[in-house]
Amino acid sequence: MPYTWTPPVTWVATDVPDYTDMNDISENLRFLHTKDRVHVYDSVDQSIGNAGWELMTWDSEEYDNNDMHSTSSTTARLSCKSDGLYLVEFKIAFASNTTGVRRVMLRKNSAGSDSGGSTLGTWNEDALTGQQTTVSGGRGVVLNTGGSPNDYIECFVWQDSGAALNVVAGASTSFVQMMQITG
């Protein structure tokens, strides 16, 4: 449940707070303590084709305190429910393969298209020998409600190993998380 921020009043010595003043203070403390946050991942590996951007979908949540993600519809989206500055972080592990580059791109309001909306960033790693190649990163982004739909983030991946390659599943292996910093 989202809490709202009420601008604090400036008190003078003769002011006597009543229950509405105390409720405003209580609501502000809850607001500061319960920022929106979500962490999504897959429970099974996702196969990624060669040399083309693919949208990551997420079938599991480690936490989601304000219905920012759905495991049944538009499963690629992490949607804001409260205006503010958000920290968006990701970690994507590609299966072991020594050929090529691995890329991750975060987009805002892209409607599932690797060229839609706006690019928040693209991160690259050369393939590693004998182990998974992990790409990780993040950034702050201002997200707002009031649109149809509210602002949302999607994650796209790309690899050029020469064949399909899995993104390895797991809550701490491949994930995207989004946390509200300010409201």
QUIGIBEL-V766334 format. One record per residue. N is the residue number from 1. RES is the residue in three letters. PHI is phi in whole degrees, -180 to 180 (* if undefined). NEAR is the number of other ideal C-beta (glycine too) atoms within 10 Angstrom. D_FIRST is the distance of its C-alpha to the first C-alpha in Angstrom with 2 decimals. Layout:
N|RES|PHI|NEAR|D_FIRST + N|RES|PHI|NEAR|D_FIRST
//
This chain:
1|MET|*|8|0.00 + 2|PRO|-77|16|3.82 + 3|TYR|-108|18|6.52 + 4|THR|-109|11|9.95 + 5|TRP|-95|14|13.29 + 6|THR|-110|14|16.18 + 7|PRO|-56|7|19.58 + 8|PRO|-66|10|21.41 + 9|VAL|-88|11|24.54 + 10|THR|-95|6|27.93 + 11|TRP|-88|10|29.31 + 12|VAL|-119|6|33.00 + 13|ALA|-59|4|34.95 + 14|THR|-90|5|35.28 + 15|ASP|-70|10|31.60 + 16|VAL|-121|6|30.17 + 17|PRO|-68|11|26.38 + 18|ASP|-111|8|25.00 + 19|TYR|-64|8|21.84 + 20|THR|-68|9|20.03 + 21|ASP|-63|15|21.02 + 22|MET|-66|10|19.76 + 23|ASN|-64|11|16.35 + 24|ASP|-62|17|16.20 + 25|ILE|-64|14|17.20 + 26|SER|-62|12|14.71 + 27|GLU|-62|14|11.77 + 28|ASN|-63|16|13.56 + 29|LEU|-65|11|13.96 + 30|ARG|-63|13|10.33 + 31|PHE|-58|17|9.94 + 32|LEU|-67|12|13.01 + 33|HIS|-87|8|12.14 + 34|THR|-121|14|8.84 + 35|LYS|-61|19|9.90 + 36|ASP|-62|22|8.89 + 37|ARG|-159|16|11.47 + 38|VAL|-151|25|13.26 + 39|HIS|-137|21|16.77 + 40|VAL|-120|29|18.79 + 41|TYR|-159|20|22.37 + 42|ASP|-107|20|25.02 + 43|SER|-91|11|26.51 + 44|VAL|-134|11|29.86 + 45|ASP|-58|16|31.90 + 46|GLN|-114|18|31.75 + 47|SER|-79|11|35.21 + 48|ILE|-117|22|35.70 + 49|GLY|-65|12|38.81 + 50|ASN|-83|14|41.36 + 51|ALA|58|11|41.25 + 52|GLY|-155|12|38.47 + 53|TRP|-67|17|34.83 + 54|GLU|-130|16|32.48 + 55|LEU|-77|18|28.76 + 56|MET|-81|22|26.88 + 57|THR|-112|16|24.66 + 58|TRP|-130|23|22.32 + 59|ASP|-102|14|22.21 + 60|SER|-142|17|20.21 + 61|GLU|-129|17|17.16 + 62|GLU|-81|12|17.43 + 63|TYR|-158|12|13.70 + 64|ASP|-164|18|10.76 + 65|ASN|-89|15|7.37 + 66|ASN|-150|17|5.82 + 67|ASP|51|12|8.78 + 68|MET|-85|25|11.05 + 69|HIS|-144|22|14.05 + 70|SER|-120|15|15.79 + 71|THR|-90|13|18.68 + 72|SER|-121|6|20.34 + 73|SER|-142|6|20.53 + 74|THR|38|15|20.95 + 75|THR|-70|16|20.66 + 76|ALA|-86|20|21.97 + 77|ARG|-90|23|19.11 + 78|LEU|-116|24|16.33 + 79|SER|-103|21|14.45 + 80|CYS|-81|25|12.71 + 81|LYS|-117|17|9.59 + 82|SER|-141|21|10.36 + 83|ASP|-60|16|14.03 + 84|GLY|157|18|15.74 + 85|LEU|-91|13|18.07 + 86|TYR|-120|25|17.24 + 87|LEU|-100|15|19.49 + 88|VAL|-110|21|20.38 + 89|GLU|-130|15|22.64 + 90|PHE|-146|24|24.59 + 91|LYS|-146|18|27.36 + 92|ILE|-125|27|29.51 + 93|ALA|-106|22|32.47 + 94|PHE|-94|25|35.31 + 95|ALA|-57|17|37.84 + 96|SER|-60|16|41.09 + 97|ASN|-170|19|43.52 + 98|THR|-89|12|45.87 + 99|THR|-105|13|46.13 + 100|GLY|88|18|44.34 + 101|VAL|-126|15|41.17 + 102|ARG|-117|26|37.46 + 103|ARG|-132|18|35.01 + 104|VAL|-133|27|31.27 + 105|MET|-130|20|29.89 + 106|LEU|-101|25|26.39 + 107|ARG|-131|24|25.95 + 108|LYS|-107|18|23.53 + 109|ASN|55|17|23.29 + 110|SER|-94|23|26.31 + 111|ALA|54|13|25.84 + 112|GLY|79|14|27.25 + 113|SER|-104|12|30.37 + 114|ASP|-71|17|31.77 + 115|SER|-123|9|33.09 + 116|GLY|-87|13|30.27 + 117|GLY|59|17|27.85 + 118|SER|-132|10|28.45 + 119|THR|-80|14|29.37 + 120|LEU|-94|19|27.40 + 121|GLY|162|14|30.04 + 122|THR|-131|15|32.40 + 123|TRP|-122|16|33.38 + 124|ASN|-130|12|36.59 + 125|GLU|-143|16|38.33 + 126|ASP|-71|11|41.80 + 127|ALA|-60|19|42.15 + 128|LEU|-99|14|43.01 + 129|THR|-85|9|45.94 + 130|GLY|76|6|45.35 + 131|GLN|-156|12|41.59 + 132|GLN|-61|18|38.25 + 133|THR|-103|22|37.55 + 134|THR|-111|16|34.13 + 135|VAL|-114|22|32.67 + 136|SER|-140|14|29.79 + 137|GLY|176|17|28.38 + 138|GLY|174|18|25.56 + 139|ARG|-170|13|24.95 + 140|GLY|-87|11|22.69 + 141|VAL|-150|20|21.73 + 142|VAL|-83|13|20.22 + 143|LEU|-123|24|17.76 + 144|ASN|-132|11|16.80 + 145|THR|-96|14|15.02 + 146|GLY|101|7|17.28 + 147|GLY|-84|11|19.61 + 148|SER|-129|4|20.19 + 149|PRO|-87|12|18.57 + 150|ASN|-60|17|16.36 + 151|ASP|-55|19|18.12 + 152|TYR|-149|22|18.23 + 153|ILE|-117|25|20.37 + 154|GLU|-132|25|22.96 + 155|CYS|-118|26|25.46 + 156|PHE|-117|23|29.14 + 157|VAL|-127|23|31.90 + 158|TRP|-150|21|35.70 + 159|GLN|-152|29|38.64 + 160|ASP|-131|15|42.40 + 161|SER|-78|20|43.83 + 162|GLY|104|11|46.12 + 163|ALA|-156|10|44.29 + 164|ALA|-59|11|40.84 + 165|LEU|-144|24|38.94 + 166|ASN|-82|18|35.86 + 167|VAL|-89|24|32.64 + 168|VAL|-79|18|32.26 + 169|ALA|-76|17|29.20 + 170|GLY|138|15|27.12 + 171|ALA|-61|15|23.87 + 172|SER|-110|10|25.90 + 173|THR|-98|16|28.62 + 174|SER|-137|29|27.13 + 175|PHE|-159|24|23.52 + 176|VAL|-131|24|21.34 + 177|GLN|-137|20|18.38 + 178|MET|-139|26|16.36 + 179|MET|-133|16|14.73 + 180|GLN|-72|24|13.68 + 181|ILE|-97|12|16.41 + 182|THR|-135|13|16.15 + 183|GLY|-108|15|14.19
//
